[in-house]
Amino acid sequence: MSTTLQPQPDVQAGAGGADGAPPSPQQVPAWRLVMTLAVAGSLAGLLIVSVHQWTEPRIMAHRAAAIAAAVDEVLQAPERTETLFVWEGGLTAAPPAGADTARLEKVWAGYDAAGERIGYAVVGGEAGFQDVIRLMFGYDPATQRVMGMRILESKETPGLGDKIFKDEDFVNAFRTAQAPMIPTKPGTGTGDPREVDTITGATISARTVITIINNRIEWLQPLLDGAGGGS
Amino acid sequence: MRATTAQQDLLRGIWRENPVLVQLLGLCPALAVTNTVANGIAMGLASFFVLVCSSILVSLLRHHIPAEVRITAYILIIATFVTLVDMLLAAIVPDIHTALGAFIALIVVNCMILGRQESFAAKRPVHRAALDAIGTGTGFMIAMILLSGVREVLGNGTFLGFPLFGPNFEPWIVMILPPGGFFTLGVLMLTLAWWTQRGVRRPQPRQWPHQVVSRDAATAAGGD
């Protein structure tokens, strides 16, 4: 069998069938086709796994730093934080041995200098106008007050929907809002602390942010009761 | 088939056969991620890396890849380098990686890259394939910077994040939305066409000698 080709002359790009083109079908047995792809696939896999080994710890470190920064923001710079895992209808800092903590849902508790718990940071996400909006918010169950909100992931329309994280008035509204929040058309509020003004031109995105937080507070409350939290 | 020089291989893709502005290849990422210059440069660099590495490897292996599985092999090679770029961007510049989203993975199916493998790298020695890839990748990068530069300046009033105008500037939001990508691409193509066609004389209408009469006129005059 001869599949080795001779060097080819330089020809204009785009032309096919030049001397040195790949071997003709009659010359190549099936086992060689399989071997070519098997070897190529193995080498590709080896290369990818090698680079993955180098990049994975760095990617995980970036994610952890992003989460830590978000927790710090939405809980208004707590003195100390503690990672809690959702386990059997409650929250626990130490899930049983054998539990895959990487897959367990997490909530972060923040504490002040006196060691008092000031609130919980919770991640949530739902479909917005273009794609899923993921965010983290801080919540104080004792006062039922939202402490802050940070968008973690959003592909909302630039210039319109992205105001959910670029509009400071909208973002700051979540530092004092009372739960459950009520989306309100700007300028029509009645002074109710539960009202949060939506954004003109980004009503769906803004309403989604409020809905996500309301739904996640509903989800969180039984967990706090189960964990003896909420005070 | 016309022979080309190494210099032509390098320069061809930069301007005369620019993959985006002339050949209209790779338009999906070119229009999707060019709402900021940083995204445009990142996508340009990622595509450049994949194109050059893939072309070198395809050229090196061109005598060992049977014709029946060549497209599969090219896609495998391209996908490998795209995966590496994806992981490296996530590890080194996570913000850019997040901004580019799925479009990094979609470099695998960028017809500009597969096209250069099939039409050039698979038939040329390594150094010529590398020169062609460098030229084409540079041309792609230039197009990405032009597109993203116009869109970010007009659509956001900034360049690479630095504000260019005063607080009274009202951004043209449409420029960073999908229609702005098409507008900008159209204007750039028109400009390029004007530039390349300037000074070219249009052929004048043919002047017939007076003694030659048209067939219709001859028939009307009782001719054959």
Interface residues (C-beta under 8 A of the other chain):
Chain A: T3 T4 L5 P7 Q8 P9 D10 V11 Q12 A13 G14 A15 G16 A18 G20 A21 P22 P23 S24 P25 V28 R32 L33 T36 L37 A40 G41 A44 L47 I48 V51 H52 W54 T55 R58 I59 H62 A66 E153 K155 T157 P158 G159 L160
Chain B: M1 R2 A3 T4 D9 R12 E17 N35 R62 H63 H64 I65 P66 A67 E68 V69 R70 T72 A73 L76 I77 A79 T80 T83 L84 M87 L88 A90 A91 I92 P94 T98 G101 S119 F120 A122 K123 R124 P125 R128 D132 G155 P171 I173 I176 L177
